[in-house]
Amino acid sequence: MSTGTVSSTVNVAPAGLRRLGDAAGSVALFVAIGAFVAWSALTHPSQLVVGLVVGSVLALGALGLTLIYGVLKFAHFAHGDAMMLAAYLAFFVLSGNLVGTRGTDVRLPWSFADLPGATTPIWRFSFGYGLVLAVLVAGAVAALLLLLVDRWVYRPLRQRRAGVAIFAIVSLGVAIAMRSLILMIWGPTPRFYVAGIRPTVQILGGPRVVTDQLFIIAMAVVLAAAVYVLLYRTTAGRAMRAMADNPDLARVSGINTEAVVRTTWIVSGGLIAVAGSLLALQSQLKPELGFLLLLPVFAAAILGGIGSPHGALLGGLVVGVVQEVAVSVGILSPGYKFAIAFVILILVILVRPRGLFGA
Protein backbone atom coordinates (compact mmCIF):
# COMPACT_ATOMS: atom_id res chain seq x y z
CA MET A 1 0.00 0.00 0.00
CA SER A 2 2.82 2.37 0.77
CA THR A 3 4.34 1.73 -2.66
CA GLY A 4 1.02 2.57 -4.38
CA THR A 5 0.67 5.73 -2.35
CA VAL A 6 4.16 6.88 -3.27
CA SER A 7 3.53 6.07 -6.95
CA SER A 8 0.27 8.02 -7.06
CA THR A 9 1.91 10.95 -5.32
CA VAL A 10 4.74 10.96 -7.85
CA ASN A 11 2.26 10.86 -10.73
CA VAL A 12 0.07 13.64 -9.37
CA ALA A 13 2.89 16.01 -8.48
CA PRO A 14 4.26 16.54 -12.02
CA ALA A 15 0.73 17.10 -13.34
CA GLY A 16 0.12 19.70 -10.66
CA LEU A 17 3.40 21.40 -11.44
CA ARG A 18 2.55 21.46 -15.15
CA ARG A 19 -0.83 23.07 -14.44
CA LEU A 20 0.82 25.60 -12.16
CA GLY A 21 3.45 26.42 -14.77
CA ASP A 22 0.77 26.71 -17.46
CA ALA A 23 -1.24 29.11 -15.32
CA ALA A 24 1.85 31.16 -14.55
CA GLY A 25 2.68 31.35 -18.26
CA SER A 26 -0.85 32.55 -19.04
CA VAL A 27 -0.73 35.24 -16.37
CA ALA A 28 2.69 36.39 -17.56
CA LEU A 29 1.48 36.66 -21.17
CA PHE A 30 -1.65 38.60 -20.26
CA VAL A 31 0.28 40.97 -17.99
CA ALA A 32 2.93 41.57 -20.66
CA ILE A 33 0.27 42.22 -23.33
CA GLY A 34 -1.68 44.58 -21.08
CA ALA A 35 1.44 46.51 -20.08
CA PHE A 36 2.62 46.87 -23.68
CA VAL A 37 -0.78 48.08 -24.91
CA ALA A 38 -1.05 50.60 -22.05
CA TRP A 39 2.46 51.91 -22.75
CA SER A 40 1.68 52.13 -26.50
CA ALA A 41 -1.53 54.08 -25.85
CA LEU A 42 0.37 56.63 -23.77
CA THR A 43 3.49 57.04 -25.92
CA HIS A 44 2.53 56.01 -29.50
CA PRO A 45 -1.26 56.42 -29.91
CA SER A 46 -1.15 56.81 -33.70
CA GLN A 47 0.91 53.65 -34.16
CA LEU A 48 -1.41 51.85 -31.76
CA VAL A 49 -4.38 52.63 -34.00
CA VAL A 50 -2.51 51.49 -37.11
CA GLY A 51 -1.51 48.34 -35.26
CA LEU A 52 -5.14 47.65 -34.36
CA VAL A 53 -6.09 48.03 -38.02
CA VAL A 54 -3.36 45.69 -39.25
CA GLY A 55 -4.15 43.35 -36.38
CA SER A 56 -7.81 43.24 -37.42
CA VAL A 57 -6.79 41.98 -40.86
CA LEU A 58 -4.46 39.42 -39.29
CA ALA A 59 -7.25 38.37 -36.94
CA LEU A 60 -9.62 37.59 -39.82
CA GLY A 61 -6.89 35.63 -41.58
CA ALA A 62 -6.11 33.78 -38.35
CA LEU A 63 -9.79 32.94 -37.90
CA GLY A 64 -9.89 31.14 -41.23
CA LEU A 65 -6.52 29.51 -40.60
CA THR A 66 -7.50 28.19 -37.18
CA LEU A 67 -10.70 26.68 -38.61
CA ILE A 68 -8.77 24.88 -41.35
CA TYR A 69 -6.12 23.65 -38.94
CA GLY A 70 -8.65 22.56 -36.35
CA VAL A 71 -10.78 20.51 -38.76
CA LEU A 72 -8.26 19.33 -41.36
CA LYS A 73 -5.18 19.17 -39.12
CA PHE A 74 -2.63 20.77 -41.44
CA ALA A 75 -0.99 24.17 -41.82
CA HIS A 76 -2.51 25.83 -44.90
CA PHE A 77 0.45 27.70 -46.35
CA ALA A 78 -1.69 28.97 -49.23
CA HIS A 79 -3.76 31.04 -46.82
CA GLY A 80 -2.01 34.37 -47.39
CA ASP A 81 -2.01 34.08 -51.18
CA ALA A 82 -5.67 33.05 -51.09
CA MET A 83 -6.37 36.29 -49.20
CA MET A 84 -4.72 38.33 -51.94
CA LEU A 85 -6.41 36.37 -54.74
CA ALA A 86 -9.80 37.09 -53.16
CA ALA A 87 -8.86 40.77 -52.79
CA TYR A 88 -7.92 40.93 -56.47
CA LEU A 89 -11.21 39.26 -57.37
CA ALA A 90 -13.04 42.02 -55.47
CA PHE A 91 -10.97 44.60 -57.37
CA PHE A 92 -11.88 42.94 -60.67
CA VAL A 93 -15.61 42.82 -59.87
CA LEU A 94 -15.54 46.46 -58.77
CA SER A 95 -13.44 47.94 -61.60
CA GLY A 96 -13.49 45.34 -64.38
CA ASN A 97 -9.76 45.88 -64.97
CA LEU A 98 -7.40 43.24 -66.38
CA VAL A 99 -3.92 43.37 -67.87
CA GLY A 100 -4.01 43.19 -71.67
CA THR A 101 -1.58 41.43 -73.99
CA ARG A 102 0.59 44.56 -74.25
CA GLY A 103 0.82 45.16 -70.53
CA THR A 104 -1.81 47.91 -70.39
CA ASP A 105 -5.08 47.66 -68.52
CA VAL A 106 -8.13 46.45 -70.36
CA ARG A 107 -11.50 47.27 -68.81
CA LEU A 108 -14.56 45.12 -69.24
CA PRO A 109 -17.65 46.82 -70.71
CA TRP A 110 -19.43 46.70 -67.34
CA SER A 111 -18.55 46.38 -63.66
CA PHE A 112 -20.08 47.12 -60.26
CA ALA A 113 -18.60 50.62 -60.42
CA ASP A 114 -21.11 51.38 -63.19
CA LEU A 115 -24.08 50.84 -60.88
CA PRO A 116 -25.89 54.07 -59.90
CA GLY A 117 -24.12 55.60 -56.90
CA ALA A 118 -21.90 52.54 -56.41
CA THR A 119 -18.78 54.62 -55.86
CA THR A 120 -20.45 57.38 -53.83
CA PRO A 121 -18.84 57.27 -50.35
CA ILE A 122 -20.93 55.83 -47.54
CA TRP A 123 -20.97 58.22 -44.58
CA ARG A 124 -17.35 59.38 -44.13
CA PHE A 125 -15.80 56.26 -45.63
CA SER A 126 -13.84 56.39 -48.87
CA PHE A 127 -15.86 53.65 -50.58
CA GLY A 128 -19.42 53.10 -51.70
CA TYR A 129 -21.75 50.13 -51.69
CA GLY A 130 -20.16 48.85 -54.89
CA LEU A 131 -17.10 47.69 -52.93
CA VAL A 132 -19.30 45.93 -50.39
CA LEU A 133 -21.07 44.02 -53.17
CA ALA A 134 -17.72 43.23 -54.81
CA VAL A 135 -16.37 41.74 -51.56
CA LEU A 136 -19.49 39.57 -51.22
CA VAL A 137 -19.03 38.25 -54.75
CA ALA A 138 -15.31 37.71 -54.15
CA GLY A 139 -16.13 35.78 -50.97
CA ALA A 140 -18.47 33.46 -52.87
CA VAL A 141 -15.89 32.90 -55.63
CA ALA A 142 -13.09 32.37 -53.10
CA ALA A 143 -15.17 29.77 -51.25
CA LEU A 144 -15.86 27.98 -54.56
CA LEU A 145 -12.16 28.02 -55.48
CA LEU A 146 -11.16 26.61 -52.09
CA LEU A 147 -13.79 23.88 -52.44
CA LEU A 148 -12.37 22.95 -55.85
CA VAL A 149 -8.81 22.95 -54.52
CA ASP A 150 -9.90 20.69 -51.68
CA ARG A 151 -11.74 18.33 -54.04
CA TRP A 152 -8.94 18.06 -56.59
CA VAL A 153 -5.87 18.40 -54.36
CA TYR A 154 -6.42 17.93 -50.62
CA ARG A 155 -9.16 15.29 -50.56
CA PRO A 156 -7.13 12.74 -52.59
CA LEU A 157 -4.31 13.27 -50.08
CA ARG A 158 -6.72 12.66 -47.18
CA GLN A 159 -7.95 9.48 -48.80
CA ARG A 160 -4.36 8.26 -49.10
CA ARG A 161 -3.72 9.29 -45.47
CA ALA A 162 -0.83 11.52 -46.50
CA GLY A 163 1.34 12.96 -43.74
CA VAL A 164 1.34 16.52 -42.45
CA ALA A 165 4.56 17.33 -44.30
CA ILE A 166 2.98 16.32 -47.64
CA PHE A 167 -0.02 18.57 -47.00
CA ALA A 168 2.28 21.48 -46.09
CA ILE A 169 4.38 21.10 -49.25
CA VAL A 170 1.31 20.73 -51.48
CA SER A 171 -0.35 23.80 -49.93
CA LEU A 172 2.86 25.74 -50.61
CA GLY A 173 2.56 24.71 -54.26
CA VAL A 174 -1.05 25.90 -54.27
CA ALA A 175 0.15 29.25 -52.88
CA ILE A 176 2.70 29.64 -55.69
CA ALA A 177 0.01 28.79 -58.26
CA MET A 178 -2.34 31.43 -56.82
CA ARG A 179 0.37 34.08 -56.86
CA SER A 180 1.26 33.22 -60.45
CA LEU A 181 -2.40 33.51 -61.41
CA ILE A 182 -2.54 37.01 -59.91
CA LEU A 183 0.57 38.06 -61.84
CA MET A 184 -0.80 36.69 -65.12
CA ILE A 185 -4.19 38.38 -64.82
CA TRP A 186 -3.38 41.68 -63.07
CA GLY A 187 0.40 42.04 -63.34
CA PRO A 188 2.90 43.18 -60.69
CA THR A 189 1.73 46.82 -60.56
CA PRO A 190 0.12 47.79 -57.22
CA ARG A 191 -3.63 48.43 -57.37
CA PHE A 192 -5.98 50.54 -55.27
CA TYR A 193 -9.66 50.22 -54.50
CA VAL A 194 -9.99 53.94 -53.91
CA ALA A 195 -7.44 56.54 -55.00
CA GLY A 196 -6.85 59.95 -53.44
CA ILE A 197 -6.92 61.39 -49.94
CA ARG A 198 -9.19 59.57 -47.50
CA PRO A 199 -11.44 61.20 -44.88
CA THR A 200 -10.31 61.24 -41.25
CA VAL A 201 -12.05 61.59 -37.92
CA GLN A 202 -10.86 62.83 -34.54
CA ILE A 203 -10.98 60.29 -31.71
CA LEU A 204 -11.91 61.83 -28.37
CA GLY A 205 -8.71 62.22 -26.42
CA GLY A 206 -6.72 60.50 -29.17
CA PRO A 207 -5.23 61.03 -32.63
CA ARG A 208 -6.97 61.60 -35.94
CA VAL A 209 -7.50 58.34 -37.81
CA VAL A 210 -8.65 57.43 -41.27
CA THR A 211 -12.37 56.63 -41.11
CA ASP A 212 -11.86 53.43 -43.09
CA GLN A 213 -9.69 52.14 -40.27
CA LEU A 214 -12.62 52.27 -37.85
CA PHE A 215 -14.62 50.22 -40.34
CA ILE A 216 -11.85 47.62 -40.56
CA ILE A 217 -11.65 47.19 -36.78
CA ALA A 218 -15.43 46.96 -36.45
CA MET A 219 -15.66 44.32 -39.21
CA ALA A 220 -13.04 42.17 -37.48
CA VAL A 221 -14.92 42.25 -34.18
CA VAL A 222 -18.28 41.50 -35.83
CA LEU A 223 -16.96 38.59 -37.89
CA ALA A 224 -15.08 37.12 -34.92
CA ALA A 225 -18.35 37.21 -32.96
CA ALA A 226 -20.18 35.59 -35.89
CA VAL A 227 -17.63 32.75 -36.04
CA TYR A 228 -17.97 32.26 -32.29
CA VAL A 229 -21.75 31.95 -32.64
CA LEU A 230 -21.30 29.53 -35.54
CA LEU A 231 -18.97 27.27 -33.57
CA TYR A 232 -20.73 27.29 -30.22
CA ARG A 233 -24.40 27.98 -30.98
CA THR A 234 -25.19 26.03 -34.17
CA THR A 235 -25.42 22.39 -35.21
CA ALA A 236 -22.79 22.91 -37.92
CA GLY A 237 -20.43 24.39 -35.36
CA ARG A 238 -20.89 21.49 -32.98
CA ALA A 239 -20.10 19.10 -35.84
CA MET A 240 -16.96 21.09 -36.68
CA ARG A 241 -15.79 21.00 -33.06
CA ALA A 242 -16.53 17.28 -32.83
CA MET A 243 -14.48 16.58 -35.94
CA ALA A 244 -11.68 18.79 -34.65
CA ASP A 245 -11.58 16.77 -31.40
CA ASN A 246 -11.78 13.28 -32.92
CA PRO A 247 -12.51 12.78 -36.66
CA ASP A 248 -12.95 9.00 -36.37
CA LEU A 249 -15.36 9.25 -33.45
CA ALA A 250 -17.29 12.00 -35.24
CA ARG A 251 -17.63 9.78 -38.31
CA VAL A 252 -18.83 6.80 -36.23
CA SER A 253 -21.33 9.07 -34.47
CA GLY A 254 -23.03 9.78 -37.80
CA ILE A 255 -21.53 13.18 -38.58
CA ASN A 256 -21.02 13.81 -42.30
CA THR A 257 -17.34 14.68 -42.14
CA GLU A 258 -17.14 15.69 -45.80
CA ALA A 259 -19.98 18.17 -45.23
CA VAL A 260 -18.04 19.55 -42.27
CA VAL A 261 -14.97 19.96 -44.48
CA ARG A 262 -17.03 21.80 -47.09
CA THR A 263 -18.50 24.10 -44.44
CA THR A 264 -15.00 24.85 -43.16
CA TRP A 265 -13.75 25.86 -46.60
CA ILE A 266 -16.85 27.98 -47.27
CA VAL A 267 -16.51 29.90 -44.00
CA SER A 268 -12.77 30.26 -44.47
CA GLY A 269 -13.30 31.52 -48.02
CA GLY A 270 -15.59 34.27 -46.78
CA LEU A 271 -13.15 35.29 -44.05
CA ILE A 272 -10.27 35.23 -46.53
CA ALA A 273 -12.12 37.53 -48.93
CA VAL A 274 -12.99 40.06 -46.25
CA ALA A 275 -9.47 39.99 -44.76
CA GLY A 276 -7.75 40.49 -48.11
CA SER A 277 -10.14 43.24 -49.17
CA LEU A 278 -9.78 45.11 -45.90
CA LEU A 279 -6.01 44.85 -46.22
CA ALA A 280 -6.18 46.34 -49.71
CA LEU A 281 -8.50 49.06 -48.42
CA GLN A 282 -5.94 49.92 -45.73
CA SER A 283 -2.92 49.96 -48.06
CA GLN A 284 -2.84 48.53 -51.59
CA LEU A 285 -3.01 45.36 -53.65
CA LYS A 286 0.33 43.67 -54.30
CA PRO A 287 0.81 40.05 -55.45
CA GLU A 288 3.59 39.30 -52.95
CA LEU A 289 1.75 40.75 -49.96
CA GLY A 290 -0.08 37.50 -49.26
CA PHE A 291 3.14 35.58 -48.68
CA LEU A 292 4.49 38.33 -46.41
CA LEU A 293 1.31 38.13 -44.33
CA LEU A 294 1.54 34.37 -43.86
CA LEU A 295 3.91 34.41 -40.88
CA PRO A 296 2.03 37.13 -38.91
CA VAL A 297 -1.24 35.25 -39.51
CA PHE A 298 0.30 32.04 -38.17
CA ALA A 299 1.72 33.93 -35.20
CA ALA A 300 -1.72 35.42 -34.46
CA ALA A 301 -3.43 32.01 -34.65
CA ILE A 302 -0.87 30.36 -32.35
CA LEU A 303 -0.81 33.26 -29.89
CA GLY A 304 -4.60 33.19 -29.54
CA GLY A 305 -4.79 29.39 -29.48
CA ILE A 306 -5.64 27.09 -32.36
CA GLY A 307 -9.40 26.56 -32.53
CA SER A 308 -10.35 29.69 -30.57
CA PRO A 309 -12.15 32.47 -32.54
CA HIS A 310 -11.81 35.05 -29.76
CA GLY A 311 -8.20 33.95 -29.34
CA ALA A 312 -7.56 34.58 -33.05
CA LEU A 313 -9.04 38.05 -32.71
CA LEU A 314 -6.89 38.93 -29.69
CA GLY A 315 -3.81 37.28 -31.22
CA GLY A 316 -4.16 39.26 -34.45
CA LEU A 317 -4.59 42.54 -32.61
CA VAL A 318 -1.57 41.88 -30.38
CA VAL A 319 0.70 40.91 -33.28
CA GLY A 320 -0.40 43.94 -35.31
CA VAL A 321 0.15 46.38 -32.44
CA VAL A 322 3.55 44.94 -31.50
CA GLN A 323 4.74 45.12 -35.11
CA GLU A 324 3.72 48.72 -35.68
CA VAL A 325 4.79 50.11 -32.30
CA ALA A 326 8.13 48.27 -32.24
CA VAL A 327 9.06 49.76 -35.61
CA SER A 328 7.93 53.26 -34.60
CA VAL A 329 10.25 53.26 -31.57
CA GLY A 330 13.18 53.43 -33.97
CA ILE A 331 15.17 50.47 -32.67
CA LEU A 332 14.27 48.32 -35.69
CA SER A 333 14.08 49.21 -39.36
CA PRO A 334 10.60 48.92 -40.96
CA GLY A 335 12.05 46.14 -43.10
CA TYR A 336 12.17 43.93 -39.99
CA LYS A 337 8.49 44.43 -39.18
CA PHE A 338 7.41 40.95 -40.23
CA ALA A 339 10.36 39.38 -38.39
CA ILE A 340 8.77 40.57 -35.14
CA ALA A 341 5.95 38.11 -35.73
CA PHE A 342 8.52 35.32 -35.81
CA VAL A 343 9.91 36.44 -32.45
CA ILE A 344 6.39 36.49 -30.99
CA LEU A 345 5.81 33.00 -32.37
CA ILE A 346 8.93 31.62 -30.68
CA LEU A 347 8.15 33.28 -27.34
CA VAL A 348 4.59 31.97 -27.28
CA ILE A 349 5.72 28.43 -28.10
CA LEU A 350 8.27 28.58 -25.27
CA VAL A 351 5.97 30.10 -22.65
CA ARG A 352 2.54 28.67 -23.55
CA PRO A 353 2.44 26.38 -26.61
CA ARG A 354 -1.38 26.16 -26.48
CA GLY A 355 -1.74 29.91 -26.84
CA LEU A 356 -3.81 32.27 -24.72
CA PHE A 357 -7.14 30.45 -25.19
CA GLY A 358 -6.02 27.12 -26.58
CA ALA A 359 -7.57 23.95 -25.15
C-alpha positions in Angstrom: 0.0 0.0 0.0 2.8 2.4 0.8 4.3 1.7 -2.7 1.0 2.6 -4.4 0.7 5.7 -2.4 4.2 6.9 -3.3 3.5 6.1 -7.0 0.3 8.0 -7.1 1.9 10.9 -5.3 4.7 11.0 -7.9 2.3 10.9 -10.7 0.1 13.6 -9.4 2.9 16.0 -8.5 4.3 16.5 -12.0 0.7 17.1 -13.3 0.1 19.7 -10.7 3.4 21.4 -11.4 2.5 21.5 -15.1 -0.8 23.1 -14.4 0.8 25.6 -12.2 3.5 26.4 -14.8 0.8 26.7 -17.5 -1.2 29.1 -15.3 1.9 31.2 -14.6 2.7 31.4 -18.3 -0.8 32.5 -19.0 -0.7 35.2 -16.4 2.7 36.4 -17.6 1.5 36.7 -21.2 -1.7 38.6 -20.3 0.3 41.0 -18.0 2.9 41.6 -20.7 0.3 42.2 -23.3 -1.7 44.6 -21.1 1.4 46.5 -20.1 2.6 46.9 -23.7 -0.8 48.1 -24.9 -1.0 50.6 -22.1 2.5 51.9 -22.7 1.7 52.1 -26.5 -1.5 54.1 -25.9 0.4 56.6 -23.8 3.5 57.0 -25.9 2.5 56.0 -29.5 -1.3 56.4 -29.9 -1.2 56.8 -33.7 0.9 53.7 -34.2 -1.4 51.9 -31.8 -4.4 52.6 -34.0 -2.5 51.5 -37.1 -1.5 48.3 -35.3 -5.1 47.6 -34.4 -6.1 48.0 -38.0 -3.4 45.7 -39.2 -4.2 43.3 -36.4 -7.8 43.2 -37.4 -6.8 42.0 -40.9 -4.5 39.4 -39.3 -7.3 38.4 -36.9 -9.6 37.6 -39.8 -6.9 35.6 -41.6 -6.1 33.8 -38.4 -9.8 32.9 -37.9 -9.9 31.1 -41.2 -6.5 29.5 -40.6 -7.5 28.2 -37.2 -10.7 26.7 -38.6 -8.8 24.9 -41.3 -6.1 23.7 -38.9 -8.7 22.6 -36.3 -10.8 20.5 -38.8 -8.3 19.3 -41.4 -5.2 19.2 -39.1 -2.6 20.8 -41.4 -1.0 24.2 -41.8 -2.5 25.8 -44.9 0.5 27.7 -46.4 -1.7 29.0 -49.2 -3.8 31.0 -46.8 -2.0 34.4 -47.4 -2.0 34.1 -51.2 -5.7 33.0 -51.1 -6.4 36.3 -49.2 -4.7 38.3 -51.9 -6.4 36.4 -54.7 -9.8 37.1 -53.2 -8.9 40.8 -52.8 -7.9 40.9 -56.5 -11.2 39.3 -57.4 -13.0 42.0 -55.5 -11.0 44.6 -57.4 -11.9 42.9 -60.7 -15.6 42.8 -59.9 -15.5 46.5 -58.8 -13.4 47.9 -61.6 -13.5 45.3 -64.4 -9.8 45.9 -65.0 -7.4 43.2 -66.4 -3.9 43.4 -67.9 -4.0 43.2 -71.7 -1.6 41.4 -74.0 0.6 44.6 -74.3 0.8 45.2 -70.5 -1.8 47.9 -70.4 -5.1 47.7 -68.5 -8.1 46.5 -70.4 -11.5 47.3 -68.8 -14.6 45.1 -69.2 -17.7 46.8 -70.7 -19.4 46.7 -67.3 -18.5 46.4 -63.7 -20.1 47.1 -60.3 -18.6 50.6 -60.4 -21.1 51.4 -63.2 -24.1 50.8 -60.9 -25.9 54.1 -59.9 -24.1 55.6 -56.9 -21.9 52.5 -56.4 -18.8 54.6 -55.9 -20.4 57.4 -53.8 -18.8 57.3 -50.3 -20.9 55.8 -47.5 -21.0 58.2 -44.6 -17.3 59.4 -44.1 -15.8 56.3 -45.6 -13.8 56.4 -48.9 -15.9 53.7 -50.6 -19.4 53.1 -51.7 -21.8 50.1 -51.7 -20.2 48.9 -54.9 -17.1 47.7 -52.9 -19.3 45.9 -50.4 -21.1 44.0 -53.2 -17.7 43.2 -54.8 -16.4 41.7 -51.6 -19.5 39.6 -51.2 -19.0 38.2 -54.8 -15.3 37.7 -54.1 -16.1 35.8 -51.0 -18.5 33.5 -52.9 -15.9 32.9 -55.6 -13.1 32.4 -53.1 -15.2 29.8 -51.3 -15.9 28.0 -54.6 -12.2 28.0 -55.5 -11.2 26.6 -52.1 -13.8 23.9 -52.4 -12.4 23.0 -55.8 -8.8 22.9 -54.5 -9.9 20.7 -51.7 -11.7 18.3 -54.0 -8.9 18.1 -56.6 -5.9 18.4 -54.4 -6.4 17.9 -50.6 -9.2 15.3 -50.6 -7.1 12.7 -52.6 -4.3 13.3 -50.1 -6.7 12.7 -47.2 -8.0 9.5 -48.8 -4.4 8.3 -49.1 -3.7 9.3 -45.5 -0.8 11.5 -46.5 1.3 13.0 -43.7 1.3 16.5 -42.4 4.6 17.3 -44.3 3.0 16.3 -47.6 0.0 18.6 -47.0 2.3 21.5 -46.1 4.4 21.1 -49.2 1.3 20.7 -51.5 -0.3 23.8 -49.9 2.9 25.7 -50.6 2.6 24.7 -54.3 -1.1 25.9 -54.3 0.2 29.2 -52.9 2.7 29.6 -55.7 0.0 28.8 -58.3 -2.3 31.4 -56.8 0.4 34.1 -56.9 1.3 33.2 -60.5 -2.4 33.5 -61.4 -2.5 37.0 -59.9 0.6 38.1 -61.8 -0.8 36.7 -65.1 -4.2 38.4 -64.8 -3.4 41.7 -63.1 0.4 42.0 -63.3 2.9 43.2 -60.7 1.7 46.8 -60.6 0.1 47.8 -57.2 -3.6 48.4 -57.4 -6.0 50.5 -55.3 -9.7 50.2 -54.5 -10.0 53.9 -53.9 -7.4 56.5 -55.0 -6.9 59.9 -53.4 -6.9 61.4 -49.9 -9.2 59.6 -47.5 -11.4 61.2 -44.9 -10.3 61.2 -41.3 -12.1 61.6 -37.9 -10.9 62.8 -34.5 -11.0 60.3 -31.7 -11.9 61.8 -28.4 -8.7 62.2 -26.4 -6.7 60.5 -29.2 -5.2 61.0 -32.6 -7.0 61.6 -35.9 -7.5 58.3 -37.8 -8.7 57.4 -41.3 -12.4 56.6 -41.1 -11.9 53.4 -43.1 -9.7 52.1 -40.3 -12.6 52.3 -37.8 -14.6 50.2 -40.3 -11.8 47.6 -40.6 -11.6 47.2 -36.8 -15.4 47.0 -36.5 -15.7 44.3 -39.2 -13.0 42.2 -37.5 -14.9 42.3 -34.2 -18.3 41.5 -35.8 -17.0 38.6 -37.9 -15.1 37.1 -34.9 -18.3 37.2 -33.0 -20.2 35.6 -35.9 -17.6 32.8 -36.0 -18.0 32.3 -32.3 -21.7 32.0 -32.6 -21.3 29.5 -35.5 -19.0 27.3 -33.6 -20.7 27.3 -30.2 -24.4 28.0 -31.0 -25.2 26.0 -34.2 -25.4 22.4 -35.2 -22.8 22.9 -37.9 -20.4 24.4 -35.4 -20.9 21.5 -33.0 -20.1 19.1 -35.8 -17.0 21.1 -36.7 -15.8 21.0 -33.1 -16.5 17.3 -32.8 -14.5 16.6 -35.9 -11.7 18.8 -34.6 -11.6 16.8 -31.4 -11.8 13.3 -32.9 -12.5 12.8 -36.7 -13.0 9.0 -36.4 -15.4 9.3 -33.4 -17.3 12.0 -35.2 -17.6 9.8 -38.3 -18.8 6.8 -36.2 -21.3 9.1 -34.5 -23.0 9.8 -37.8 -21.5 13.2 -38.6 -21.0 13.8 -42.3 -17.3 14.7 -42.1 -17.1 15.7 -45.8 -20.0 18.2 -45.2 -18.0 19.5 -42.3 -15.0 20.0 -44.5 -17.0 21.8 -47.1 -18.5 24.1 -44.4 -15.0 24.8 -43.2 -13.7 25.9 -46.6 -16.8 28.0 -47.3 -16.5 29.9 -44.0 -12.8 30.3 -44.5 -13.3 31.5 -48.0 -15.6 34.3 -46.8 -13.1 35.3 -44.1 -10.3 35.2 -46.5 -12.1 37.5 -48.9 -13.0 40.1 -46.3 -9.5 40.0 -44.8 -7.8 40.5 -48.1 -10.1 43.2 -49.2 -9.8 45.1 -45.9 -6.0 44.8 -46.2 -6.2 46.3 -49.7 -8.5 49.1 -48.4 -5.9 49.9 -45.7 -2.9 50.0 -48.1 -2.8 48.5 -51.6 -3.0 45.4 -53.7 0.3 43.7 -54.3 0.8 40.0 -55.5 3.6 39.3 -52.9 1.7 40.8 -50.0 -0.1 37.5 -49.3 3.1 35.6 -48.7 4.5 38.3 -46.4 1.3 38.1 -44.3 1.5 34.4 -43.9 3.9 34.4 -40.9 2.0 37.1 -38.9 -1.2 35.2 -39.5 0.3 32.0 -38.2 1.7 33.9 -35.2 -1.7 35.4 -34.5 -3.4 32.0 -34.7 -0.9 30.4 -32.4 -0.8 33.3 -29.9 -4.6 33.2 -29.5 -4.8 29.4 -29.5 -5.6 27.1 -32.4 -9.4 26.6 -32.5 -10.4 29.7 -30.6 -12.1 32.5 -32.5 -11.8 35.1 -29.8 -8.2 34.0 -29.3 -7.6 34.6 -33.0 -9.0 38.1 -32.7 -6.9 38.9 -29.7 -3.8 37.3 -31.2 -4.2 39.3 -34.4 -4.6 42.5 -32.6 -1.6 41.9 -30.4 0.7 40.9 -33.3 -0.4 43.9 -35.3 0.2 46.4 -32.4 3.5 44.9 -31.5 4.7 45.1 -35.1 3.7 48.7 -35.7 4.8 50.1 -32.3 8.1 48.3 -32.2 9.1 49.8 -35.6 7.9 53.3 -34.6 10.2 53.3 -31.6 13.2 53.4 -34.0 15.2 50.5 -32.7 14.3 48.3 -35.7 14.1 49.2 -39.4 10.6 48.9 -41.0 12.0 46.1 -43.1 12.2 43.9 -40.0 8.5 44.4 -39.2 7.4 40.9 -40.2 10.4 39.4 -38.4 8.8 40.6 -35.1 5.9 38.1 -35.7 8.5 35.3 -35.8 9.9 36.4 -32.4 6.4 36.5 -31.0 5.8 33.0 -32.4 8.9 31.6 -30.7 8.2 33.3 -27.3 4.6 32.0 -27.3 5.7 28.4 -28.1 8.3 28.6 -25.3 6.0 30.1 -22.6 2.5 28.7 -23.5 2.4 26.4 -26.6 -1.4 26.2 -26.5 -1.7 29.9 -26.8 -3.8 32.3 -24.7 -7.1 30.5 -25.2 -6.0 27.1 -26.6 -7.6 24.0 -25.1 
